[in-house]
Amino acid sequence: MNPTTPPPLRSNPPIPPARSLPARRAPDGTQWIGGFLHYLMTECRLSPGTLAAYRGDLVKFTRWRAAREAVPRPIAALQVGDLEAYVDYLHGLGLAPATVCRHLSSLSSFFRYLAIEGRLSENRVELVTAPSLWERLPTVIGPQAVSQLLEAPAEWGWKGRRDRAILETLYATGCRVSEVAGLTIRDLDLDSASARVVGKGDRERIVPLGQPAQRALRRWLEERPRRVQRRPQVVAVFVSRTGRPLDRGSIWRIVKASARLAGLSATVSPHTLRHSFATHLLAGGADLRAVQELLGHASISTTQIYTRVEVSRLLEVHAKFHPRG
């Protein structure tokens, strides 16, 4: 061979095909999550936000099972010990006891649904011991602090008018932030000083609007047409500079910013106004059933926590001013 001639190219040996790994099976029970969510939506009439919370909780449980077992067992084979191991896992993530209880509640509802559908013989989640919870009283601010908060936005600009109307509506009605975000022009009846709101479970109720809230809403509604010029199809009462409906997150940020302007605690939120609304009504002598209706609570036991807020305030007054307090 001529030394200047390059050696012939050697063909590379064929590469054997890669071994295909078997696809990891989703844990048994995953296939029924969609049916469960549909059941909650159609039969229980839960809101989209609540459905999303259920789905997130069940997805977390499914992923935990998939990571724990190479070959997931049937969901009917899960024992109380397995479910308690899941509770330990949630605690290990640093979740608060209330959040762990919520996960367990979602799981219990799912297992109950499977038992109703004949997929399980019993709901074993009910046998799991839930974390103990200290009952926390809601955060409430006094009437003077509420006034400072409501007067924080400057009403001379369009944004100040809108923010003032939002704050006045939250406190005047005791509505949830999602209910205020969902208000439409058709829901307002300022001539009769009322508004129609749609709460949890699509339950409708009529809430009164006091004179300060009416004035603030009228001033904002004078400005609103200029905001929605390019979006005439928008029917939301509260909109952004460009005419887009405000969501609950936007309203939450408006309340937080107003609280900072008023020099109030950083813990003040839209729900603080709802808690204060209920507590101030009860302190003024309102009937508990009437407050339940105004808040849109399905059960009066939920409303009763505000009576304990009043009792705690009375105890503080007694300790501060009584000679032997």
N, C-alpha and C positions, 0 to 999 in steps of 0.2 A: 504494500500500500504506500502510495506517495505520502511522505511525511507532511506535506503541505495540504493534503486532502483531509478535510474534517471528518471525524468518525461519523458513521451513520447514526441518525437519530434513533434512540431506543423508545419504543412505544411504552407509555405508562400502563401499568396493569389496570384493568378495569376496576373502578371503585364499587365495592359491593353496595347494594341499596341499603339505605338506613333502615334499621328495624323500627317499624311504627309502634309507638307506645300505645297501649290501650287507653282510650279516653276515660278520664276519671268520671265515674258516675255521680250525678247529683244525689244527695241524700234523699231517701224515701220521705215523702211528705211535701217535697218542694213543688211537685206537680199540682198540689191542691191549694197553693197559696192564692193563685189567681181566682179560683172559685170562692175562696174565703173572703177576699177583698170585694168581689162582686156581691156577695151576700151582705157584707157590711154596708155597701153603698145602696143597694136596692131595698133590703129588708130593714136595716137599722138606720138608714138615711144619714150616715155619718158624712161630715164635711171632707173635702179633698185633703185638707191639712191633716185631719185625723187619720184618714186612709194612708197617707204618706208615712205617718208615724208608725202605724201598724206594719206596713210593708218594710220599713227600715229595721224594725225590731226583729221581724221574722228572717230577713236577709242575714242579719248578724248571727242569729241562731243557726241558720243553714251553713254559713261559712265556718262557724265553730265546729259543727259536726263534720264537715268535709275535711277540715284540717286535723281533726282528732282521730278519725277512722279511715284507714286506707280503703276498706270496703265497708261503706256505711250500712249499718243494720237497718232493718225495717223500723219505722217510727213506732210501731206497736211494741217493739222489743225494748224500747227505752225504759229504764227503771228510775225510781225516785233518786237513786244515787247518781245516775247520769245527769239528771236535771239539777241536782244540788251542785254537781261539778261545774255546770254552766253558771250557776249563781256565783260560785267561787271565782270563775273566770271573769265575770262582770266586775266583781269586787276588785280583782287584780288589775283591771283597767283604770281603777281610781274613780269609778262612777259613784255618785252620791246614792245613799240608800233609797231616796225617792225615785231616782232613775232606774235602779235595779228593780224596784217594785213595779215600775211601769213596764219594763221588759217582761217580767213575770206575768203581769196582767194581760199583755198582748199574747203571750204564749198560751196562757190559760184559755183565753177566748178562742184561739186557733184549735187547741185540743178539744174544747167543748164542741166546736163546729164539726170536727172530725168524728166525734162520738155521735153527734146527731145524724151525720151522714152514714154512720155504720162502719167507718174506717177504723175506729178504736172502740174498745169495750168500755173504757173509762178514761176520765181526765186525771192523769197522774200529777199534773202540775199543781192541782189543788192540795196535794199532800206535801208539797215543798214549803218549808218555813220561810216566810218572807222576812226581810230585814225589818227590825223594829224602827218606827219613825217617831220622832218627836213632832208633835203638832206645832207648826210654826204659824204665828199670827201674821196676817197680812200687813204690809207696810202702809201706814196711813199718815197723812200730813194734815195739820190743822187748817181751819178756815182762812187764817191770815196767810199761811204759806201758800194755800191754793190761790188766793188773790194775787200774791206776788208772782206766781207762775203764770196765771192767765194774763196778767198785764205786762209780762216780759216782752212779747213781740211789739214792735213799733207799728202802729196801724196806718202810718202815712204812705207806706209802699204796698204794692200788690202782695208781696210775700208776707209782710206783717199782717195784712188783713186776712190772708188765708190761714196763717198759723194761729192767729187769735181765734178765728172761727173754729178751727180744729180743736183747740184746747177748750173753748167754751162748750162745744158739742160733747166732748168726752166727759166733762164734769157735769153738765146739765142732764145728760141721759144715763150716765153710768155704763155706757156701751163698751163692749170689747173693741180693741183697736181694729180687728178684722171687720167688725160691723160698721164702724165709722168709715173705713176704707171702701166698703161696699155700698155706701149710700149713693143713691142716684137722685137726679133732679125730681123725678116722679115720686120719690119717697118723702120729700119735704112738703109739709103743709103749714107754712108760716102763719097763715090766717087763723088756723086753729091751734097754733103753737104746739105742733106735734110732728113726729117723724115715724115712718114705718121702717123697722129694721128686721133683718133675717139673721137669726142666731144659729146656734148649734142644732144639728138635726133638721135644718131648714124650717125651724119654728119661727113664725112671724109674731111680732108684738108691736104695739104702739107705745112710744116713749114721749114724754112731754118735753118741751123746750121752754126754758125760762126766758124772761125778757132780755137779759144780757146775751144769751145765746142767739135769740132771734135777731137782735141788733147786729151782732157780729156776722151772722150768716147773711143778712141783707146787704151789708157792706161788701162782703166777699162776692156775693152773687152779682153785684154791680160790676165787679172787675172780671169775673170769670169768662164772659163772652170774648174778651180780648185774648184770653189764654187759649181758647179752643177754636179760634178763627180757622186754623188750618186743619182742625180735626172736629168738624161739626157733628160727627157720629158719636163722639164721646159723651156719655150721660152721667159719668161720675161727678159728684159734687166737688170733690177736692182733686185738683189736677196740678201738674207741674208747670213750669214756665212755658214749656212747649205744648201743653195741652194733654199730656199723657196722664192717665189716672194714677194717683198715688197708691202705693201698696202699703202693707202694714209696716214694713221695714222703714219706709220713708217717714211715716207718721211717728214711729218710735224715735227716729233721729230728731225730728222736730221737737218732740217733748223733751228729749235729753238736752238739746241745745237751749231750749227755753228755760229749763231748770238751772243750767249753768249761768244764764243771764240773770236769773232771779237770785242767784247765790244759794241755791238749795242743794241738798245731798245728791251725790251721783247715783244713788239708788232709785231716784224718782223715775217712774216710767209711766206709760199709758195705763197700766193696770193699777198704779198707785192712785190715779184719779178715780178709777172704778171702785177701789176699796174705800177711798175717802168719801165718795158719793154715798155709798151704803152706810158707812159708819156715821156720817153727819146726819143722814135721815133718821137713823135709829136714835141718835142722841137727841134729836129734836122731837121725838115721840112718835115717829112713824110706825105703823103696824108691820110686823115681820112678814106677813103674807104679802102685803103691798110691795115691800122691798124685793121679795122673791120674784114677783111679777115684773117689776121694773128691770131687774137684773137678767131676767130670762132663765133663772135656774129651774131645772126640771124637778129638783127635790129641795124641800125647805131645809133639810139638814145641811146643805151646802151654804145656805144663807145664814144659818145659826152661828157660824164662826164669827160674824160681825158683832154678835151680842157679847162674845167673849172678849173682843177688842175693847168694847165699852167697859166691861168688868175690869180688865187689866188697867184701863185708864183711871177708873175709880180707885183702884188699889194704889196707884201711883199718887193720886191726889191725897188719899188718906195717909199714906206714909210721909208725904211732904208737909202736910198742914195739921194733922191731928197731933195734939200734945203727947199722946202715947203711941204715935204711929210707928 
